[in-house]
Amino acid sequence: MDHPEVLGPILGHCGHLMKERMDARLTGCDGTPAQTHVLLYLYHHGENGRATQGAVTEYLKVKPSTANGILDRMVEKGLVKRTVSETDARQRLITMTDRGHEKLEHLRKAFLETEQVAVQGFSPEERTMLLTLLGRVIQNLEEDRTIC
């Protein structure tokens, strides 16, 4: 790094390396980043691993046709199933399957391994401080979204 005092490039480089190391651990996992995001969304934000297709589309910030393609491939792989809502026939529900849960567990392990590599040699206090400081950076940038 030419200018270690410049935060943006350091964070960008860190993010790039984290993604690279994560991808290396997931090689042969047969999935895309978008599919990973869908599984994580269903797990963290869905009701019992289920959400409307509209909510998934909104979360991914893609066109409905793009989300439909992503979900079609996930259905083919057996990661999710798509059903019609019992209360509103216009809504499609996306539910994570057992296979989706298995894949999510594999992803979770890869995330944890990558994180352990990234913070090796850090004391618990240093790790906590890093997370706190990065959380503040995120909060500051999120607040700036409302200004600009």
Residue pairs with C-beta under 8 A, 6 or more apart in sequence:
1 9
1 10
1 13
3 9
4 10
7 137
11 137
18 114
18 118
21 114
21 117
21 118
22 110
22 111
22 114
25 110
25 113
25 114
26 106
26 107
26 110
29 103
29 106
29 107
29 110
30 77
31 77
31 79
31 103
31 107
32 70
32 73
34 60
34 62
34 70
35 70
35 73
35 74
35 79
36 107
37 59
37 60
38 56
38 60
38 70
38 71
38 74
38 80
38 94
39 79
39 80
39 96
39 100
39 103
39 104
39 107
40 104
40 107
41 51
41 55
41 56
41 59
41 60
42 49
42 50
42 51
42 56
42 80
42 94
42 95
42 96
42 100
43 49
43 96
43 104
45 51
45 55
45 59
46 94
46 96
48 95
49 95
49 96
49 100
49 101
50 93
50 94
50 95
50 96
51 93
51 94
52 85
52 91
52 92
52 93
52 94
53 67
53 68
53 71
53 82
53 91
53 92
53 93
53 94
54 91
56 67
56 71
56 94
57 63
57 64
57 67
60 66
60 67
60 70
62 70
71 80
71 82
71 94
74 80
74 100
75 81
75 82
77 99
78 97
78 99
78 100
79 96
79 97
79 99
79 100
79 103
80 94
80 95
80 96
80 97
80 100
81 94
81 95
81 97
82 92
82 93
82 94
82 95
83 92
83 93
83 95
84 91
84 92
84 93
85 91
85 92
85 93
96 104
119 126
119 127
119 130
122 130
